[in-house]
Structure formats: C-alpha cells, structure tokens
Amino acid sequence: MKLKYLLLLLIVLVGCSNPSESVKQEVKVLNVPLLANENEVMMSTFVDSISYIPLETKDNCLIGNIDKIIATDDFYYIIDRNISCSVLCFDKSGRFVRKYGNRGVGAGEYIEITDVNVYKDKIYLWDCSLRKLFVFDHSNNLVREEHIDYMASTFSVLDDSWIAFFGNYKRNKKYSQNGLSPNLLFVNIDNKQMKSDLFFDSRIRSNGIVLSDFNFVSNGNLVTSLNDTVYQALPAAILKRKYVVQFGERYLKAQKDYLEKLKTEVIDVRQVDKFMKEIPYMHAFLETPSYSILRYGFGDYFYLGIVNHKESDTYIEASGFHKSSIINDMDGIAVFIPLASYKNAVYTYMSPEAIAFDMIPGKQIKPDDNPIIVKFELK
C-alpha cells in the first residue's frame, strides 16, 4: 500500500484545531487497513541487527523502572520518573556515567520528573508540579532554570531557544481563547515569546480519555488522543502536519460523537475503557531515515504500522490480539516494542528476569541487575 498526498487548504481536526490557521500544507495520507485479525510480520524484513546493552548495576545507579530512553551518539539517558525519580546517564557500553539533578525542595531541585529531553550537550528536565524547566550541562551543573506557567505532560527542545510544551488535554485557562484551550505551547526561553496551538474545546473532560505517555519521542513528532494527525513541532513556533491517519469514516464519526459526549457528560472511569476500545487510538510515532513506525490500538488488538521510505513509503500493518505482532525470527529473544529512535535505530528494554543468564553470548545477566537496553538497527 502506498501513501497518497493531499493538499489541504484547511485541516479540520478531530477535537483540536487552531481557529486562526489557514495555511496551505501538503500532507501525506496514511490509509490504515485496521485489520480485525492477527497479521504477523517477521522482524528480519526490516531489522538488520539486534544488540543488547546491559546497564551497569551499582548502588548509585539502580533503576526502578524505565519510563523513557534517550539515545545520542555517545550515551543512553534513562528516565525513571516514579521509583528512583532520577535521570541516569550510561555510555554506549552500559557503564554508568552520572546522575542529573537532585530531588528536593531547595534551590535548583525538582520535586518530580514530568519529562526529560537532551539537546546538544544539555539535559532539560521539566517538573510540571513546580512549572519549572531545569537545564544541566553534561557535567551536571545547573546552567538554567525557567518558570513556565503551563501544565504540560511532555515537551520537545526544538533548538537553543524554542521549546514546545504539550498539555495532553489539560485546561490551561491562562492561554484559553473563546472557550478553547491549547494543547501545545511554543516558548522561546530567550526572549519569552510564546505561541499556542492545537486548541480543543475547554468543556472536554480529560478523565474520559486514555492519554498517551509517548509524545515527542523522536524529532519533535507528536500524536494525541482522539486526533488522526501526526504532527511535527519545528523551531520558530511552526507546527507541521506530517500525516493524516485515515482509519475510516465510521471511526471518525465515533471520535466526534465521543468528544461531544465528553463536553456534556461525566464518564465513569469504568466506562472509559469500553468507549476507547470503540475508537482507534494512536500511541506513538517514531521516525528514522529508512522507516517510520506508528503504534496504535483498537479494541483488543495492538497494531504497528511500518512506513518504508526506501520503497515509495509502502505501508505494512502488523496486528496481534493482546500481543506483539512482530515475530523475532532473528534470535528469538527481544520483543519489538519500540520506545525511542535515534538515527537509523530504534530502542526498547528488557528486564533481566526475561533473559536467561546464558542467552546473550558474553553477557553475565543476573535477575536483580538493571534493565538491558535493546537496539534494533534497521535496514
């Protein structure tokens, strides 16, 4: 299946729109099959090699859980938001380098880690509870602290000045316009210029939405619940629409109907799962030079869409009932659940309990070790 191109004068978004926007954009359209049956795809069709990097285990670098992986040329940054509440840096061999920031109530300290970015040689830590952005150099010196009066779930550093903050259906009244709240706030931390975007009706109750924790995972790319568009945030407060994901007209209507319901009704938490299972739901969009990967769900099926840029953007859909649909026919160890991308590789992790001590040649794995980073180099 090949992508189509669509020239849109004005994109009418499901649940989110910018009332002042009327810029022409050429947008790629992904016609998603949304197969209602299992369709397995062999990992070897798009993965060239698999590498395993055990992370050094010492008292000063114990990881409770991996919430985010950031890969660079020289390092892996591991974010553990809730258990150790820390940002840990390891080199490419898995050796521990250092920890960033300090948790506390003193000057230059954070209370919680909402999200982390790495740009050039700087580590950016966002604490939404304090509405503060902390910037550290590679040696763990605090070089900047900025107060941003916006409730954001994730953010993306776009260049030395511009940062995009994503609200995930949080009502930021200060930035509301005519009953609409922005899901996105561009901030220039040097000259304090701001621009809001991706507006949604402020009456929508976010407790009726299953929110994605995987926004801004690569190159400023962004997906959001109850919206069929893949966006890219760019410097100078530019929001690019990269893909329109077409699941089908009946699902588009189901989205609209549910959004209307959220404006007027309080949805019981037990009903949210039921309603959201009737609507296709995007989890994440990862981008590499060779492939783009879209993770989404519908009902009890997990989907992974692979866009092959080397073959005219051919689209492959893998689907599985309550399970991964990518079959590891290479070494039978790693499960392909991509969480991050860098250059032409994607990354995930495995717990040491999931790997027998002799499964990875040359690696001595113990059950209480730190997690193992898995690198999939793509073809």
Secondary structure as GFF3:
##gff-version 3
##sequence-region A 1 379
A	DSSP	beta_strand	4	8	.	.	.	ID=ss1
A	DSSP	beta_strand	25	31	.	.	.	ID=ss2
A	DSSP	beta_strand	41	42	.	.	.	ID=ss3
A	DSSP	three_ten_helix	43	45	.	.	.	ID=ss4
A	DSSP	beta_strand	47	54	.	.	.	ID=ss5
A	DSSP	three_ten_helix	59	61	.	.	.	ID=ss6
A	DSSP	beta_strand	68	71	.	.	.	ID=ss7
A	DSSP	beta_strand	75	80	.	.	.	ID=ss8
A	DSSP	beta_strand	86	91	.	.	.	ID=ss9
A	DSSP	beta_strand	96	100	.	.	.	ID=ss10
A	DSSP	beta_strand	115	119	.	.	.	ID=ss11
A	DSSP	beta_strand	122	127	.	.	.	ID=ss12
A	DSSP	beta_strand	132	137	.	.	.	ID=ss13
A	DSSP	beta_strand	142	147	.	.	.	ID=ss14
A	DSSP	beta_strand	154	157	.	.	.	ID=ss15
A	DSSP	beta_strand	162	166	.	.	.	ID=ss16
A	DSSP	three_ten_helix	173	175	.	.	.	ID=ss17
A	DSSP	beta_strand	180	188	.	.	.	ID=ss18
A	DSSP	beta_strand	194	201	.	.	.	ID=ss19
A	DSSP	three_ten_helix	206	208	.	.	.	ID=ss20
A	DSSP	beta_strand	221	222	.	.	.	ID=ss21
A	DSSP	beta_strand	229	234	.	.	.	ID=ss22
A	DSSP	beta_strand	238	246	.	.	.	ID=ss23
A	DSSP	alpha_helix	249	264	.	.	.	ID=ss24
A	DSSP	alpha_helix	269	276	.	.	.	ID=ss25
A	DSSP	beta_strand	281	287	.	.	.	ID=ss26
A	DSSP	beta_strand	291	298	.	.	.	ID=ss27
A	DSSP	beta_strand	301	308	.	.	.	ID=ss28
A	DSSP	three_ten_helix	309	311	.	.	.	ID=ss29
A	DSSP	beta_strand	314	321	.	.	.	ID=ss30
A	DSSP	beta_strand	326	327	.	.	.	ID=ss31
A	DSSP	beta_strand	340	342	.	.	.	ID=ss32
A	DSSP	beta_strand	345	350	.	.	.	ID=ss33
A	DSSP	three_ten_helix	352	354	.	.	.	ID=ss34
A	DSSP	beta_strand	372	378	.	.	.	ID=ss35
###
